[in-house]
């Protein structure tokens, strides 16, 4: 009986230590989520402004550009998957990877080869464990992305997009990331980055807004050459920011649930400890009474 009591005390002590860790991680995530949401909101005005500019050039000028022209046949597509570097965030990374698997399966059913790019150690571990190939991986800053990484992502993806199929290039680029909607809701999302589909945040820009008329100097083609890489860069950075906010929100929620579960375990082990202690006391009293009866007889 004494050994059982020691086991319960050890379990209570270890669970209390884990609860402290969960609480600390919950507080850290809560302190960082505000900054992450601010960065998402701050990125929207620039993204929407450059989107309006690209939309104006594309709609007002009859221009054929390699980044906006649909290919006659798509034989190879690139998929950029954005997950987290660390765990303890519930099903955040698993949901993104599940969405990416569904997209890859769909592309292969359409007869397209798939070339994969990864962001985050969770995606890298997932592909390494299954011995799957990927072109390149970026790690180390998923919960606090830098603009320089978005710039590097843009350069790598554009280089592959502008490379011929026979030399290993791609004709279509998709991005799988997590869209931050609220502290409670984060939704895995797939967008087609190239060939370009101009997308603007409808919550920030009226849908019936009239676009201004522009005159292009020296030409609309050169304006697009300058605008489109910046537009792609801003979209990639916004995807990174939304993923970072989603990761922190998911981690805060997961750590709160883990802390609550640890509290319930502590209550359970304390109740079992009290029951074992009471049983031990009862047994000792029974032995004392039995011994006294034996002496009296």
N, C-alpha and C positions, 0 to 999 in steps of 0.2 A: 504493500500500500504506500509506503514511504517513497519508493521509486516512482510510482505513478504521480505522486504529488510533485516530485522534482521535475518530471517531464512536463507537467502542466505549467509550472513556474517558468521553465526555460522557454516554452512556447509563448507564454504571455510576454516575457522580456523581449524575445526576438520580434514578435509582432508589434510591440510598442516602438521598437527601433525602426522598423520598416514604415510604420505610420508617420514617424517624424520625417523620414526621407520623402515620403509621398507628399506630406504637407509642404515641405520646403520646395519641392519641384512644382507643386501647384501655385505657390506664391510667386516663384520666379516666372512661370509662364504668364500669370496674371499681370505681373509688372511689365512684361514685354509686349503683351498683346495690344496694349494701348498705342505704343509706338508703331507697331506693325500696321494697325488699322489706319493710323495717321499717314503713314507712307503710302498706303494704297490710295487713300483719298487724295493725297498730294500729287500722285502720278496721273490722275485722271484729266486735269485741265490740259496738260501738254499732250497727252495721248489723244484727247478729243480734238484739240486744235489741229494737230498734224493729220488726223483722220479727215477733218473737213477739207484741209488743203488737198490731200490726195484724192478725195471724192470729187472736189471741184475740177482738178486737172483731168481726172479720168472721164468725167461726165461731159465736160465742155470741149474737150479736144479729142478728135478722132485719132487716138494714138495706140499703136501696137507696141507693147513693151514685153520683154521676156518674162518679167515677174507677174504680169497680169494676163498673159495669153494662155488659154487652155491648150495643152498639148493634144495632138491627134490621138495618141495612145500613151497611157501611163504604164511603164513596164517595171519601174522600181520606185518605191515610196520610202521616205524617211519618217521615223517616229521618234519624237523627243519626249521622254518620260521624266516627269518631275516628282520625286519622292523626298523623304527626309533623310538626314544623316543619322539621326538617333531614333531609338524606339520609345517606348512608354508614351505613345500617342494614340492608343486605341487602334482602330482599324484604318487610320489615315493612309499609311503607305499601302496597306493591303488593298484598299478600295481603288487607289490609283493604278496599281499593278493589275488588278482584275479588269479595269476599264481598258488598259493598254493591251492585255491579252485578247479581249474581245475585238479591239480595233485591228490588231495584227491578224487574227483569224479571218476577219471580214476582208481585209486587203488581199490575203492569200487566196480566198475564195474567188476574188475578182481577177486572179491570175497575176498579181503583182508581187515582185520581190520586196522584202522589207529590210531596211537598214536602220538599226536602232542606235539612238544616242540617249545617254542616261545622266540624270542629275540626282545626286544623293546616294549615300552608301547603302541604303536599304534596297534600292533598285540594283546596284552593283552586286550585292550579296545574293539577291534573288536570281540574277542571271548567271553568276559564277557557280552557285549551287547546282543549277540545272545544266551547266556546261554549254550555255548559249553565247553566241558571239554578239558583240556590240562594237560600234565603231569608235566611240569615245565616251568618257565619263568625267563629270565635274562633281567634286565633293568639297565639304568643309564649311559651307555657308548657307545651307538651305533655310535656316531660321532667321538669317540676317543677310539677305542677298545684296551684292554690290552691282552697281551699274556696269563696271568693267567686265563682269561675267556675262551680262546680257550682250555687251559689245562683242565678246569673244564667241558666244553662241551664234550671234548673227553672222559673223565672218565665216565660221566653219560651215554653217548651213547654206549660206549663199554661195560659198565656193563649191560645195557639192551640187547645188542646184544648177549652177552655171557650167558644170562639167558634163561632158557627153556621157551617155549611158554606157557606151563601150569602154570608157575609161573609169567606170565605177561611180558615175554621177547619179543623181536622183531627179525625178520629174514631178515629185509631189512631196510636200512636207506637212506633217501633222504634229500637233503638240497635245500631250495629255497632262493636265494639271488639275488642281483642286480650286474651284471657285469659292471665294469667301462670300457668303451671303449674310450670315449673322453669327453670333457667338454659339448658337445652337446648330445651325445648318451650314455645312460645307459640302459642296457637290463636285464629285469628279467630272471633269469636262474635257471634251475633245474639240479642238478647232483645227481647221485646215489653214495653215499659215501661207503656203505657196502651192499653186498659183494664187495670187492675192485675192482674198475676199475682204473687202473693206467693211469692218465692223466697228460700230461706235456704241458707247455706253448710253443706252436709251434713258437711263435715270438722270443723266447729266445734260442731255441735249434734246431739245424738242424735236419730234419726228417731222413736224411740218415746217422746220426752219428753212428759209430760202438761202441758198448758197450764193455768195457774191460772185460777180463776174470778174474774171481775171484776163489780163493780157500777159502772154508768156514771152520772156526775153531771156536767152536767145531763142529757145524753142521749148515746146511742151515736153519733148523727149528728154531734154537735158534737165528740166525741172523734175521730172519723174525719177531720173537717175539720181538726183540729190535727195528727193523726198522719200522714196520707197525704202532704202536701207534704214533711214531714221525711223520710219513708221514700223518696220519689222522689229527694230531694236526696242522701241517703246512698248510694243505688244509683248515681246519676250520678257522684258523687265516687269511689266504689269502682271504677267503670269507668275513670275517668280515671287513678287510681293504678295499676290493673292495666296499662293501656296504657303508662303511663310506665315501669314496670318492664320490660315487654316490649320497649319501644323501646331501653332501655339495654342489655338483655341481647343483643338482636339486633345493636346497634352494636358491642358488645364482641366478639361472635363474628365479625362481618364484618371488623372491623379486624384481628383476629388472623389471619384467612384472608388478608387483603390483605398483611399484613406477611410472612407465610410465602411467599406468591407472589412478593413483591418479593425476598426472599432467594434464591429459586430463579432469578429473572431475573438477579440479580447473579452467581450462579455460572455461568449460561449465558454472559453477556456476558464474564465473566473468562476463561472457556475459549476463547471465540472470539477475544478479545484476544490471549491467549497463542499461539493458532494463527497469527494474522496476524503477530505479532511473530516467531515462529519461521520463517514463510514469508519474511518480509523479510530475516532474517539469512541464511537459506539462499540466497536470491537474490543477496545481496551477496557471499557467499563464492564462489558460482558465477561471478560477474562478475570477482572478483579472480583466481580460478584461470584463467579464460579469458584474462584480460589477461596473466598471467604466462606462459602457454603461447604466446601470440602473440609476446611479446618474445623468448622462448627460440628460437622458430623463425625 
